[in-house]
Amino acid sequence: MREPERDQSRLEDILSAINCVEEYTKNLTETQLKEDRLRLHATIYNVQIIGEAIYKLTKEFKQEHPKLETIVYV
């Protein structure tokens, strides 16, 4: 069972990963990102962190924040 008290740290992980993605991709075109394998892999890694953290959020948290599903699955 997932612990509700961990939701806060998961949200912090999500924000941290978002900040990393923004930093790694700032001022890059899609082509430039694809050509820079190190940045591309770092970006992919952080997107995976975001996905895992969202998956691990408690059911209660997701029910309290129904817009989350809309944002995540669009």
C-alpha positions in Angstrom: 0.0 0.0 0.0 1.2 3.5 -0.9 1.8 5.9 2.0 -0.1 9.2 1.8 2.7 10.9 3.7 5.1 10.2 0.7 2.9 12.1 -1.8 4.6 15.4 -0.9 8.1 14.0 -1.6 6.8 12.5 -4.9 5.4 15.9 -5.9 8.8 17.4 -5.1 10.5 14.7 -7.3 8.1 15.6 -10.1 8.9 19.3 -9.8 12.6 18.7 -9.7 12.5 16.5 -12.8 10.4 19.1 -14.6 13.1 21.7 -13.8 15.8 19.4 -15.1 13.9 18.8 -18.4 13.4 22.5 -18.8 17.1 23.2 -18.1 18.3 20.5 -20.4 16.1 21.5 -23.3 16.2 25.3 -23.0 16.7 27.0 -26.3 17.1 23.7 -28.2 15.2 22.6 -31.2 13.9 19.1 -31.4 16.6 18.3 -34.0 19.4 19.7 -31.7 18.1 17.6 -28.8 18.0 14.5 -30.9 21.6 15.1 -31.9 22.8 15.7 -28.4 22.6 12.1 -27.0 23.6 13.1 -23.5 20.9 15.7 -23.1 18.4 13.5 -24.8 19.0 10.6 -22.5 19.0 12.9 -19.4 15.7 14.3 -20.6 14.2 10.8 -21.1 15.5 9.7 -17.7 13.7 12.7 -16.0 10.5 12.0 -17.9 10.6 8.5 -16.5 11.1 9.9 -13.0 8.0 12.0 -13.5 6.0 9.0 -14.8 7.0 6.8 -11.9 6.3 9.5 -9.3 2.9 10.1 -10.7 2.1 6.4 -10.8 3.1 6.1 -7.1 0.9 8.9 -5.9 -1.8 7.5 -3.7 -5.3 6.8 -5.0 -6.6 9.3 -2.4 -4.4 12.1 -3.7 -5.5 11.4 -7.3 -9.1 11.4 -6.3 -8.6 14.8 -4.5 -6.9 16.2 -7.7 -9.0 14.9 -10.6 -7.4 17.3 -13.1 -4.2 15.4 -12.7 -5.4 12.5 -14.9 -6.4 15.0 -17.6 -2.9 16.6 -17.5 -1.0 13.3 -17.4 -3.0 11.4 -20.0 -3.4 14.1 -22.6 
